[in-house]
Amino acid sequence: MSKTEILQELPQLTPGERQEIRERLAELDQDDWLDAGALTSAEKTLIEERFRDLEANPRTSIPWDEAKARLLAPFRR
């Protein structure tokens, strides 16, 4: 299957299937996304600091699903 064919099929996938693809791509790319040039040096530093803080203080964080729900709550009224 060509890249063009894959890209054409993506909109037809379920959200779960797309998430599975994102997870697989992240697994393949590992930490390479930090070096893709899309982030500035300051942004990379901030992300690394946040990861270190999360590792040092895991109880101060919340799961993404909860954070997302909190962010979207005001718009669901």
BAKE-659966 format. One line per field, with one value per residue: residue number from 1; residue in one letter; x, y, z of N, C-alpha, C in turn. Coordinates in nm, 3 decimals, always signed. Each point is the difference from the previous one (the first is absolute). Layout:
BEGIN
num	NUM:...
residuo	A:...
nc1	X:...
nc2	Y:...
nc3	Z:...
cac1	X:...
cac2	Y:...
cac3	Z:...
cc1	X:...
cc2	Y:...
cc3	Z:...
// end
This chain:
BEGIN
num	1:2:3:4:5:6:7:8:9:10:11:12:13:14:15:16:17:18:19:20:21:22:23:24:25:26:27:28:29:30:31:32:33:34:35:36:37:38:39:40:41:42:43:44:45:46:47:48:49:50:51:52:53:54:55:56:57:58:59:60:61:62:63:64:65:66:67:68:69:70:71:72:73:74:75:76:77
residuo	M:S:K:T:E:I:L:Q:E:L:P:Q:L:T:P:G:E:R:Q:E:I:R:E:R:L:A:E:L:D:Q:D:D:W:L:D:A:G:A:L:T:S:A:E:K:T:L:I:E:E:R:F:R:D:L:E:A:N:P:R:T:S:I:P:W:D:E:A:K:A:R:L:L:A:P:F:R:R
nc1	+0.085:-0.030:+0.086:-0.020:+0.004:+0.106:+0.049:-0.037:+0.054:+0.088:-0.064:+0.017:+0.109:-0.027:-0.049:-0.051:-0.033:-0.044:-0.056:-0.042:-0.031:-0.057:-0.052:-0.032:-0.043:-0.058:-0.042:-0.030:-0.055:-0.050:+0.118:-0.002:-0.124:+0.081:+0.054:-0.130:+0.043:-0.106:+0.088:-0.016:+0.120:-0.064:-0.071:+0.111:+0.061:-0.106:-0.008:+0.130:-0.015:-0.104:+0.072:+0.106:-0.081:-0.052:+0.122:+0.033:-0.113:-0.006:-0.010:+0.081:+0.010:-0.071:-0.079:+0.045:-0.069:+0.049:+0.123:-0.018:-0.059:+0.097:+0.084:-0.068:-0.002:+0.070:+0.043:-0.028:-0.011
nc2	-0.117:+0.095:+0.096:+0.028:-0.130:-0.005:+0.112:-0.059:-0.104:+0.086:+0.084:-0.116:+0.017:-0.086:+0.078:-0.114:-0.020:+0.128:-0.019:-0.116:+0.067:+0.099:-0.096:-0.065:+0.115:+0.030:-0.125:+0.013:+0.118:-0.061:+0.044:-0.052:+0.001:-0.016:-0.076:+0.001:+0.093:-0.063:-0.034:+0.112:+0.049:+0.115:-0.037:-0.044:+0.110:+0.072:-0.072:+0.009:+0.129:+0.005:-0.071:+0.077:+0.105:-0.053:-0.032:+0.123:+0.041:-0.130:+0.026:+0.091:-0.106:+0.020:-0.105:-0.024:-0.110:+0.005:+0.025:-0.086:-0.083:+0.035:-0.016:-0.111:-0.018:+0.112:-0.077:-0.083:+0.123
nc3	+0.000:-0.086:+0.019:-0.128:-0.021:+0.076:-0.051:-0.112:+0.059:+0.046:-0.081:-0.059:+0.072:+0.094:+0.097:+0.037:-0.125:-0.008:+0.119:-0.045:-0.108:+0.072:+0.075:-0.111:-0.055:+0.115:-0.002:-0.128:+0.026:+0.105:+0.033:-0.120:+0.048:+0.103:-0.093:-0.019:+0.083:+0.044:+0.092:+0.068:+0.019:+0.014:-0.106:-0.061:+0.042:-0.035:-0.111:-0.016:+0.034:-0.083:-0.086:+0.027:-0.009:-0.108:-0.040:+0.037:-0.062:-0.013:+0.127:-0.053:-0.075:-0.110:-0.018:-0.123:+0.016:+0.123:-0.041:-0.097:+0.087:+0.083:-0.100:-0.032:+0.131:-0.002:-0.096:+0.099:+0.039
cac1	-0.085:+0.081:-0.026:-0.121:-0.114:-0.015:-0.056:-0.140:-0.078:-0.004:-0.129:-0.101:+0.025:-0.068:+0.093:+0.084:+0.100:+0.098:+0.081:+0.093:+0.103:+0.083:+0.084:+0.103:+0.095:+0.078:+0.091:+0.104:+0.079:+0.052:+0.022:+0.043:-0.086:+0.060:+0.104:-0.058:+0.011:-0.127:+0.005:+0.116:+0.084:-0.071:-0.114:+0.057:+0.043:-0.120:-0.054:+0.090:-0.021:-0.130:+0.016:+0.075:-0.091:-0.097:+0.068:+0.032:-0.123:-0.107:-0.133:-0.051:-0.055:-0.128:-0.002:-0.040:-0.146:-0.056:+0.040:-0.077:-0.137:-0.003:+0.016:-0.115:-0.123:-0.071:-0.057:-0.105:-0.120
cac2	+0.117:+0.121:+0.105:+0.070:-0.085:+0.001:+0.129:+0.003:-0.090:+0.049:+0.055:-0.105:-0.079:+0.042:+0.067:-0.101:-0.047:+0.108:+0.004:-0.113:+0.040:+0.100:-0.069:-0.076:+0.096:+0.050:-0.110:-0.007:+0.122:+0.016:+0.139:+0.077:+0.116:+0.118:+0.051:+0.017:+0.139:+0.070:+0.065:+0.084:-0.046:+0.034:-0.092:-0.130:+0.012:+0.000:-0.137:-0.082:+0.040:-0.053:-0.144:-0.020:+0.032:-0.110:-0.115:+0.030:+0.026:-0.063:+0.020:+0.134:+0.000:-0.069:-0.068:+0.083:-0.001:+0.093:+0.135:+0.034:+0.023:+0.129:+0.106:+0.007:+0.017:+0.127:+0.008:-0.101:+0.044
cac3	+0.000:-0.009:+0.099:-0.045:+0.032:+0.145:+0.038:-0.044:+0.086:+0.138:+0.043:+0.010:+0.119:+0.123:+0.091:+0.065:-0.097:-0.017:+0.122:-0.009:-0.096:+0.067:+0.099:-0.072:-0.054:+0.113:+0.038:-0.102:+0.003:+0.135:+0.037:-0.117:-0.024:+0.062:-0.089:-0.134:-0.043:+0.019:+0.129:+0.026:+0.109:+0.125:+0.015:+0.037:+0.139:+0.083:+0.002:+0.082:+0.139:+0.044:+0.018:+0.125:+0.110:+0.009:+0.059:+0.139:+0.075:-0.078:+0.061:-0.031:-0.136:-0.020:-0.129:-0.112:-0.016:+0.098:-0.039:-0.119:+0.044:+0.069:-0.099:-0.088:+0.079:-0.019:-0.134:-0.014:+0.072
cc1	+0.090:-0.036:-0.128:-0.124:-0.026:-0.066:-0.147:-0.089:-0.018:-0.136:-0.110:+0.017:-0.078:+0.101:+0.095:+0.110:+0.107:+0.090:+0.103:+0.117:+0.093:+0.095:+0.112:+0.106:+0.089:+0.101:+0.116:+0.094:+0.071:+0.018:+0.039:-0.086:+0.056:+0.104:-0.051:+0.008:-0.127:+0.000:+0.125:+0.080:-0.068:-0.116:+0.049:+0.042:-0.120:-0.060:+0.086:-0.015:-0.131:+0.006:+0.074:-0.088:-0.102:+0.063:+0.028:-0.125:-0.121:-0.141:-0.059:-0.061:-0.135:+0.004:-0.052:-0.151:-0.066:+0.034:-0.083:-0.145:-0.013:+0.010:-0.124:-0.131:-0.071:-0.071:-0.116:-0.130:-0.112
cc2	+0.123:+0.100:+0.074:-0.080:-0.002:+0.130:+0.013:-0.083:+0.055:+0.057:-0.105:-0.086:+0.054:+0.076:-0.098:-0.051:+0.107:+0.012:-0.113:+0.034:+0.104:-0.066:-0.077:+0.092:+0.056:-0.104:-0.008:+0.121:+0.022:+0.147:+0.088:+0.124:+0.125:+0.064:+0.029:+0.143:+0.080:+0.078:+0.087:-0.060:+0.026:-0.095:-0.139:-0.001:-0.005:-0.139:-0.089:+0.033:-0.057:-0.151:-0.031:+0.027:-0.111:-0.121:+0.022:+0.012:-0.062:+0.025:+0.137:+0.007:-0.070:-0.068:+0.093:+0.004:+0.099:+0.145:+0.047:+0.031:+0.135:+0.116:+0.019:+0.030:+0.133:+0.012:-0.097:+0.040:+0.031
cc3	+0.000:+0.109:-0.036:+0.036:+0.152:+0.045:-0.040:+0.090:+0.141:+0.042:+0.019:+0.125:+0.119:+0.087:+0.070:-0.091:-0.023:+0.122:-0.002:-0.095:+0.063:+0.100:-0.067:-0.059:+0.110:+0.044:-0.098:+0.006:+0.132:+0.032:-0.118:-0.023:+0.065:-0.090:-0.140:-0.049:+0.020:+0.131:+0.012:+0.114:+0.134:+0.024:+0.042:+0.148:+0.094:+0.011:+0.089:+0.148:+0.054:+0.021:+0.130:+0.122:+0.020:+0.066:+0.149:+0.088:-0.071:+0.058:-0.031:-0.140:-0.002:-0.137:-0.111:-0.015:+0.095:-0.036:-0.119:+0.038:+0.069:-0.099:-0.086:+0.073:-0.024:-0.136:-0.021:+0.069:-0.093
// end
